[in-house]
Amino acid sequence: MSGTLPESGTNGTAGASSPVGDGMWPGAHDWPSFPPPLGNEAAMARSLRRRRRQRRAAGAAVVAAAVVAGAGVSRAVLDGTAPGPANAADATLSVAQVEAKVGPALVDIVSNIDYGQAQAAGTGIVLTSSGEILTNNHVVEGATSISVTDVGNAKTYKATVLGYSAGSDVALIKLQGASGLATASLGSSGSLAVGQAVVALGNAGGVGGAPTSATGTITALDKSISAADELTGSAEQLSHLVETNAAIQPGDSGGPLVDMQGQVVAMNTAGSSTFQFQYAGNPQLTQGYAIPVNTAMSIVKQVEAGRSSASVHIGPSAFLGVEVVPTSQYSPFGAPASGAGVAGVISGTPAASAGLGQGDTITSVDGHNVSSSTSLRTVMDLLHPGQRVTVTWLDGLGVAHKATVTLSSGPTG
């Protein structure tokens, strides 16, 4: 949302750069105060977007793989003691061999959030030797600059965001000046099966360096998870996910879930204490989740083709310059039942020039109705820097206002 929380794993302290694991699917740690004061890193540095941050750590220890009856995969597979098939393309690798094959094709990502007042760490998968990187949207959301270290050559690059899908939690970024990078081998998520042995790799804990791995199995397919942000009230429905008992940790977001042939079959994601998953009425999930590689790559191809849509944003993010919260959490006298409540406005932004202020409630942007903070973020994903749009809002007394502004460029997503 506009002005959001520090990226996964950050401590939420204004002015303190603290690179902690991105924390897989959304979630910053503690929000210091509400409404956030002007100048606070989260509130005052982002456009209208809810930031997704730190994800739930699925546990710390490696999960032992159980015998997989239908697939012929057992602990021997994970230990590398099972005999390999005659077809080399189907050869089963040990975990160490998977790490050796996939590790050099990964990157460690550090996003400077809210103009350097906080940092977020995550993982990326190298798609091209010239530096196209697949990662989670929440790893780069809110970033004002992105630094990426390639595991294969240990070099660090600046990166820009080519495009993203907030609703699918997928982003494509590009390294500046990169060449000759090792690339990941992509499999197909269409042939995945419950019980199949997998390895999750990533920048666990956000510490950088060689990726860590966690073994496990696929426990379910085609799962739908509701993710609700306790701080902003915004929500997302992630669908068609791969469920695994591999111990995905904060910082692994954007990293690969790999089969025992060393092929990427999904991209890790998860949740945090403030941005919670719920499934079947149970908010305390112990499973990890990953985006099927086929889904992620369909978005990558759309971004590469430059085809924006209602679900995929191409290029820089439009910036209005407000921090918004649901009216259910912040309802000044006269506020309507729906809309995006304004908790703060950044000086020098389009919102400030329009006359928006704390306590107002945004009801539409560019002719699109705004019923909540979530819908405001969705509308902003349709827009681009340089567009002139009309913003309508109600002040704290219920008086209607309207202004036309030119959107600027701001933090990602």
N, C-alpha and C positions, 0 to 999 in steps of 0.2 A: 504494500500500500504505500501511500505517500508517506514518507518518513517512516522507516520500519525499524525492526529490532536488529541488533547485531547478529551476524550470521552464526549459524550453528556453532555451538561450542564457545561463543564469546561470553564474557562475563557481564556484559551490559553496563560496564562502567564507562561513563563518558570520558573521552580523552585517553583511554588506556588501550593500546594496541595489544591484543591478546590472542595470538593465533592458536586456537584450540580446535580440535576436530570439528569439521563442518557440522557435525552432528547430524547426520543424515536427516532426512526429511523434516522439515522446518524446525525451527525452534531456536530461539535464543534463550539464554538463561534468564536471569532476573531482570525485570523491568523496574528501574529505580523508583519512578514515581508516576502518578497519573493525575491530571494530564501532564505529559512531559513538558518541562520548561523549554522555552526557546533556546536553541543552541545545543540541546541534547542530541547526542549522536544519532539516535534512532529517529526522533521526531522530526528534526529539522533538516535532514539531509536527503530525504527521498521523495520521489514523486508519488503519485497515488497508487502505491502498490503495497499489498501485504507481502511481507517478506517471509519466505519460508526458511526455516532454519533447522537448527540442529535436530538430528533425528534420534530416535530412540536407540540406545546401545542394546543390541540383542543379547549381550552377555560377553564375557571376556575370554572364556576358555574355548579352545577348539572343540567342536562337537564331533564326537566319534560317529562314523557312518555305520548305520545298521545294515544288515544283509538285505539286499534288494532282491526279492524273490523273482519278480517278473522280468527284471532287466539283466540278471546274471552278474550284478555288481555287488561286491561284498567288501568287507574291510581289507581284504587282500588287494583289491583294486586301489584303495587309497594308500595302502602301504607300498604299492608297486611290486607286489609279489605274484600277482596273477599273470599267467602266460598271456602273451599278446596274440591277437588274431593274425591270420595269414595276410590280410589286407593291411598294409602299413598305414593307409589313410584312416583306418579304424583302430589303430593301436592305442591301447590304454596306457596312459602315462602315470607315473608316480606323482605325488604332490610336489616333490622337489623338481621334477621335470616340468610340471605345469608352471611352477614359479619361474623357472629358468626361461621357459618359452614366452610367457606373457609379461613378466616383470619389466623387461626393457621397453615394452610398448605402452607403458603407463606414464603419467605425469602427476606431480604434486602441484596442487593449485592453491594459491593464497590470494584471496580477494580482500582488497582494502575497502572497507565498508564505511559509508557516510563520511567521505572525504578524509579517510585515514584515522578516524577516531576509534575504529574497531577493525578486527581482521577475522576472516573465516578461512578454514582450511578444508580441502576436499581432494578428490582424485579425478583424473580424466583418462580417457582411452584414446590413443593415437590412431587416427583413421587414415591419414595421408602422410607421406614422408616430408611434405612441405608444411605440416603443422596444423592440420584441422583436428580438433579435439572434441570428442563427445563427453559430456558431463551432465549432471543434474542441473536444472534451472536454479534450484535453491542454493547451489554452491556459488553461483555468480550473481544472484539476485541482490540488488542494492549496491553492487560494486561500482566504485568510481575509478578503480584501477585494478588490474589483475596481473599477478606474477606467476609464471609457470616454470617449474623445473622438470626437465625431461629425465626420467630414470635411466634411459639407455645411454645418454651421453653426458649427463650431469650438468648440462648447460641450463641457464635460466633465461627466460624470454618474457617480454611483455606480450599481453594478449588482448584482443578485442572480441566482442561478442558479435557473431554474424547473425544470429537469430535464436529464438527460443519459443517454447510452448509452456506457458505457466501451468496450464491445466494438466499437461502430461508430465511435467517436471523434467523436461528435456531441453538442453541447450547445446549449441555448436559454437565453439570459439576458435580463433585463429591466432597462432603464434606469429610474431613479427620476426622476419629474418631467419626462419628455421628451414633446414634442408637436411636430407639424408636421415630422417628419423626412422627408427624401427616402428613398424606398424602392427597392430593387433590382427590376429586371424579371427574373422567373424564366422560364427556358425548360424544356425537357424533355430529360432524359438518355436517353430511350428512342429518340431518333432520331440519336444520335451515330454518327459513322463514322470509321474509321481514315483518316488523312490530312487530316481536317478541320482548318482553321486555328482556333487559339484564342489567347486572351490571358489570362495569369495576372496578377492584381493583388493587391497587399497591402502590408503594413507591413514591407518588406524591411529586415532589419537591426534592426528594432525601434526605429527612430529617430523614428517618428511623422511627422505632417504629411501632405502629399499622397501618395497611394499611388504606388508604382512599378509598372511593368508589364514583362512578359517575353513575347515572342511565340514561337509554336511550332505544332506540330500534335499531334493525337491519334495516338499510335503503337500503341496496343492498347486493347482493351476487356475487361471482365470478368476482370481480373487478380486473383490471390490472392497476398498477401504475408505472410510470417511475420515478426513483429517480436519480437525477443528482447532482454530487458534483461540486459546482462552483469553489472550490479551486484546485481540481486535474483534473477535466474534466472527471473522471470516471463515469460510469453509471450502473444502474441495472434495470431490469424489474421484479417487484414483481407481481405475478399473483395469481388468485383464492383467493383473499382476501375477508374478511367479512368487510363491511362498516357499521359504527355505528355513531349515533349522541351523544353517551355518551362522556362526556368531558374528554378525555384521556389527561394526562398532562406529562411533562418531569418527568422521574423517574418511570412512570408506565410501561415502556418497559419491556417485559418479564413477566408481570403480567397477570392474567386471565381475560377473558371476560366470564361471568358466566350467565347461564340461571336462571330462577326463581325457579328451583329445587336445586340450589346450585351446579350445575355441570359445569365444565370447558368446554366450547365449542370452544374457540379460545384463542390466545395469543396476547396481545396488542402490537402494533408497531405504529410508526408515523414518522414525519420528522422535520427538523429544518430550520433555516434561511440560512445555507450554503449547506445543502443537501436537495434539494427541490423535492417535489412530483409534478407531473403534470398529469392531467387527462382531457381528452377532450379539450386540449389546455388551460386549466385554471390552472395557477400555484398557485393560492390562494385558496387552499382547506380548507373547514371548517369541514370536516368529519374526524373521526378517523378510523383507519384500524387495522385489527387483522388477524393473521394467523390461519386458521382452525385447530382445535386440531387434526383432522385425519391426516393432512399434517405433523404437527409437530411430532406426535407420530410415523409416518412411518420413519422419520429421526432418532428419538430416537432409534427405534428398530434396524436400520442399524448400528448406532454407538455402541449399546450394543453388536451386533454380530461381531463387528470389521471388517465390510466390507467397505473398502474405495472405492470411485468411483470418477468419474469426478466432481460430485457435493457435495460429502461428504468427509471431511477430518477426519481421525482418529488420535488421539494422538497429541504430540507436533508439533508446526509449524516450518517449515524450515525457516532459516534466511539467507539472502544474505547480508543485511546491507547497503542498499541505500534508499534514499528518491527520489521518482520518480514523475514526472509531465508530462503532455502531451506536445508533441513538439509544439502544437499550442499555448501553453502558454509560453514555454521556448525554443527558437530556436536559438542556437548559430550558428555562421557562418558554413555552410556546413552540418547542421543537416538534416536528411532525412524527408520526409513527414509523415512517420509513425515510431512508436517505442515509447519507454518510456524514456523520458528525465531525466537525473540524476541531481538532485539539490544538492546532498550532499552524502558523503560516511562516514560511521562510522569507526573510527580507530579500528584496530584489528579484523575486520570482514572479511569474505570471499571476499567481494567486494574490500576491501582495499588491500588484498593480491593479488588479480587479477590485480590490477592497474587501476581499474575504478576510475573516478574522476568527479567532477562537470563539466557539459557541455557535457558529453558523452551521447550517445543515445543507450540503450540496444535494440538489434534487435532479439535475440533468447536466450533461456535458455533450456538446456537439449534437444536440437533438436526441441523445440516448438517455432514457430514463435511468436514474440512479436510485435504487431502492435500499442499498446497503453498501458497506465498505467493500464487500466482495464484488458487487456489480460495478462499483467505481473502478476497481482495478481492472476488471474485464473490459470496460469501456476504454480505459487508457491504453490497453494493449492493442486496440484498433487504430490508435492515432500515432502520429510521428512528429518529431521536432519540426518547427516551422509552420505547422498548420494553424490557421486561425479558427478558433472554436468559440461558441457561446456557452457560458457557464451560468446556470441559474441556481439560486440558493435562497434559503430563509434565514433571517437573523434570529437571535435569541428571543425576540418578541413575536416572531411569526410573520414579519414583514418580508415580502418577496423582493429579490434583487436579481439583476441580470447584467452581465458584462461580456464583451468579446475580447479575447486575449490571443496572443501568439504563443504557442507552446514552445518551450526551450528543450534542450537536450539535458538529460540528467542521469542519475544512477541506473544501472541495468534493471529492467523489470519493475 
